[in-house]
Amino acid sequence: MSIFGALDTSVSGMQAQSSAFTNISDNIANSQTTGYKGVDTNFINYLTQSSSTSNGADSVIARPDYSNTVAGTITQSTNPLALAISGQGYFNVSDPVSSTASSSATQNFQTQQYYTRSGDFKLNKQGYLVNGTGAYLNGWSINTTNGVVNTSSLAPIQISQATTPPIATSTVTLSASLPTTPATSPVSTQVDIYDSLGNLQQLNLSWTQTGANQWSMAAYAPGDTAGNTANTPIATASMTFGSDGTLSTLSTSSAGASASKNTAGQPATLTIPANFGNGTQNIALDFGTFGGTAGLTQYAGTGLNLQGASQNGTPPGNFSNLSIDTQGNITVNYSNGFSQAVAQIPLATFNAPDALQNQSGQLYTASQGSGAATINAVGSNGNALVTGSTESSNVDIATQFTSLITAQQAYTANSKVITTAQQLLQTTVNMVQ
């Protein structure tokens, strides 16, 4: 190798160590950055010139070695919307169009898809889930009527914070046991229900024993405006019980009311009409099943034994908060106790995640080496979400300082070679003079 070859080799060595310095400084600077993946440096030698009579100079180049598959420590966060991924996978995120980034209307987004492990998400004023670097979380929408997840369309998740309308009570589910020998007659219970405007109303149910295993029931709605009063029932019904205490028959002759067919094992339902000033509101009284031990029964005792009474109506509710479960389901919770699942967070996986293209802000894009993203529900690839937590940087400070010292020594050694080569050249020049 000639003196000039030694110079070239040493220069390439200094350039390679400079690249290592850059990676090390980035790693140290981002040692506390959520979701950051450290970059190591690999050194590769190459021959700059060679012939059959002489050997060319060896030079060195630096190549980044990404550690995308090395997980950082999962740390608990005070942010309930923070998410960490346990196992492989990335959040699919979008970057907003800058011209609409501060708008209060619906956001516009770039078509480029990005991927990240940085899950410090928060709800912004537009209702989007945005992480600390400004990336918008993508997900699948959930049909709020039937609960079906729309996996055919992946888009930024936007949460409506509007007031949820009231839900009129349409079903009252009763679990109670009538006494075989009532001490007083009738026996009764009261259930709070809601009308179509979300007003709280009362439904009073009263049973009178008319014979052995035979009862009549009257339903009262004091708030009913269709000519009924607290002492006038909106519907009546008759029922009988078998020797085992289970409901055998159910019938009604009240106008607008109906009873289900008396078939063993089938639902025992009495539908009654109520009118609280907003039109007829049909309410189904669910007594369990004919011949079933759950629901309405008759057993030994002197008073009504009420195990439970529930209804499906709600008053209007204001947006309260969001909750995310370990399967990525996003649920909106309202002040009235009503909850609604609205979206699901999937995860993206790659055949070669270390070959993803690094972007700023802990973002990655797919490359030819990584392959295209595969989008699946959480858990499909053995991964899981850890809620209320974030993934820390995978950088080890002690290792980085060790690498820094090594790179510094290598850089200095290469500079010494250049100094020595310069002295040799100067000696050669002096010999000619």
SULKASUL-V839177 format. One record per residue. N is the residue number from 0. RES is the residue in one letter. SS is DSSP state (hx for helix, st for strand, lp for the rest). Layout:
# SULKASUL-V839177
N;RES;SS  N;RES;SS
This chain:
# SULKASUL-V839177
0;M;lp  1;S;lp  2;I;hx  3;F;hx  4;G;hx  5;A;hx  6;L;hx  7;D;hx  8;T;hx  9;S;hx  10;V;hx  11;S;hx  12;G;hx  13;M;hx  14;Q;hx  15;A;hx  16;Q;hx  17;S;hx  18;S;hx  19;A;hx  20;F;hx  21;T;hx  22;N;hx  23;I;hx  24;S;hx  25;D;hx  26;N;hx  27;I;hx  28;A;hx  29;N;lp  30;S;lp  31;Q;lp  32;T;lp  33;T;lp  34;G;lp  35;Y;lp  36;K;lp  37;G;lp  38;V;st  39;D;st  40;T;st  41;N;st  42;F;st  43;I;st  44;N;st  45;Y;st  46;L;st  47;T;lp  48;Q;lp  49;S;lp  50;S;lp  51;S;lp  52;T;lp  53;S;lp  54;N;lp  55;G;lp  56;A;lp  57;D;st  58;S;st  59;V;st  60;I;st  61;A;st  62;R;st  63;P;st  64;D;st  65;Y;st  66;S;lp  67;N;lp  68;T;lp  69;V;lp  70;A;lp  71;G;lp  72;T;lp  73;I;st  74;T;st  75;Q;st  76;S;lp  77;T;lp  78;N;lp  79;P;lp  80;L;lp  81;A;lp  82;L;st  83;A;st  84;I;st  85;S;st  86;G;lp  87;Q;lp  88;G;lp  89;Y;st  90;F;st  91;N;st  92;V;st  93;S;st  94;D;st  95;P;st  96;V;lp  97;S;hx  98;S;hx  99;T;hx  100;A;lp  101;S;lp  102;S;lp  103;S;lp  104;A;lp  105;T;lp  106;Q;lp  107;N;lp  108;F;st  109;Q;st  110;T;st  111;Q;st  112;Q;st  113;Y;st  114;Y;st  115;T;st  116;R;lp  117;S;lp  118;G;lp  119;D;lp  120;F;lp  121;K;st  122;L;st  123;N;lp  124;K;lp  125;Q;lp  126;G;lp  127;Y;st  128;L;st  129;V;st  130;N;lp  131;G;lp  132;T;lp  133;G;lp  134;A;lp  135;Y;st  136;L;st  137;N;st  138;G;st  139;W;st  140;S;st  141;I;st  142;N;lp  143;T;lp  144;T;lp  145;N;lp  146;G;lp  147;V;lp  148;V;st  149;N;st  150;T;st  151;S;st  152;S;st  153;L;st  154;A;st  155;P;st  156;I;lp  157;Q;st  158;I;lp  159;S;lp  160;Q;lp  161;A;lp  162;T;lp  163;T;st  164;P;lp  165;P;lp  166;I;st  167;A;lp  168;T;lp  169;S;lp  170;T;st  171;V;st  172;T;st  173;L;st  174;S;st  175;A;st  176;S;st  177;L;st  178;P;st  179;T;lp  180;T;lp  181;P;lp  182;A;lp  183;T;lp  184;S;lp  185;P;lp  186;V;st  187;S;st  188;T;st  189;Q;st  190;V;st  191;D;st  192;I;st  193;Y;st  194;D;lp  195;S;lp  196;L;lp  197;G;lp  198;N;lp  199;L;st  200;Q;st  201;Q;st  202;L;st  203;N;st  204;L;st  205;S;st  206;W;st  207;T;st  208;Q;st  209;T;st  210;G;st  211;A;lp  212;N;lp  213;Q;st  214;W;st  215;S;st  216;M;st  217;A;st  218;A;st  219;Y;st  220;A;lp  221;P;lp  222;G;lp  223;D;lp  224;T;lp  225;A;lp  226;G;lp  227;N;lp  228;T;lp  229;A;lp  230;N;lp  231;T;lp  232;P;lp  233;I;lp  234;A;st  235;T;st  236;A;st  237;S;st  238;M;st  239;T;st  240;F;st  241;G;lp  242;S;lp  243;D;lp  244;G;lp  245;T;st  246;L;st  247;S;st  248;T;st  249;L;st  250;S;st  251;T;lp  252;S;lp  253;S;lp  254;A;lp  255;G;lp  256;A;lp  257;S;st  258;A;st  259;S;lp  260;K;lp  261;N;lp  262;T;lp  263;A;lp  264;G;lp  265;Q;lp  266;P;st  267;A;st  268;T;st  269;L;st  270;T;st  271;I;st  272;P;st  273;A;st  274;N;st  275;F;lp  276;G;lp  277;N;lp  278;G;lp  279;T;st  280;Q;st  281;N;st  282;I;st  283;A;st  284;L;st  285;D;st  286;F;st  287;G;st  288;T;st  289;F;lp  290;G;lp  291;G;lp  292;T;lp  293;A;lp  294;G;st  295;L;st  296;T;st  297;Q;st  298;Y;st  299;A;lp  300;G;lp  301;T;lp  302;G;lp  303;L;lp  304;N;st  305;L;st  306;Q;st  307;G;st  308;A;st  309;S;st  310;Q;st  311;N;lp  312;G;lp  313;T;st  314;P;lp  315;P;lp  316;G;st  317;N;lp  318;F;st  319;S;st  320;N;st  321;L;st  322;S;st  323;I;st  324;D;lp  325;T;lp  326;Q;lp  327;G;lp  328;N;st  329;I;st  330;T;st  331;V;st  332;N;st  333;Y;st  334;S;lp  335;N;lp  336;G;lp  337;F;lp  338;S;st  339;Q;st  340;A;st  341;V;st  342;A;st  343;Q;st  344;I;lp  345;P;st  346;L;st  347;A;st  348;T;st  349;F;lp  350;N;lp  351;A;lp  352;P;hx  353;D;hx  354;A;hx  355;L;lp  356;Q;st  357;N;st  358;Q;st  359;S;lp  360;G;lp  361;Q;lp  362;L;st  363;Y;st  364;T;st  365;A;lp  366;S;lp  367;Q;lp  368;G;lp  369;S;lp  370;G;lp  371;A;lp  372;A;lp  373;T;st  374;I;st  375;N;st  376;A;st  377;V;lp  378;G;lp  379;S;lp  380;N;lp  381;G;lp  382;N;lp  383;A;st  384;L;st  385;V;st  386;T;st  387;G;lp  388;S;st  389;T;st  390;E;st  391;S;lp  392;S;lp  393;N;lp  394;V;lp  395;D;lp  396;I;hx  397;A;hx  398;T;hx  399;Q;hx  400;F;hx  401;T;hx  402;S;hx  403;L;hx  404;I;hx  405;T;hx  406;A;hx  407;Q;hx  408;Q;hx  409;A;hx  410;Y;hx  411;T;hx  412;A;hx  413;N;hx  414;S;hx  415;K;hx  416;V;hx  417;I;hx  418;T;hx  419;T;hx  420;A;hx  421;Q;hx  422;Q;hx  423;L;hx  424;L;hx  425;Q;hx  426;T;hx  427;T;hx  428;V;hx  429;N;hx  430;M;hx  431;V;hx  432;Q;lp
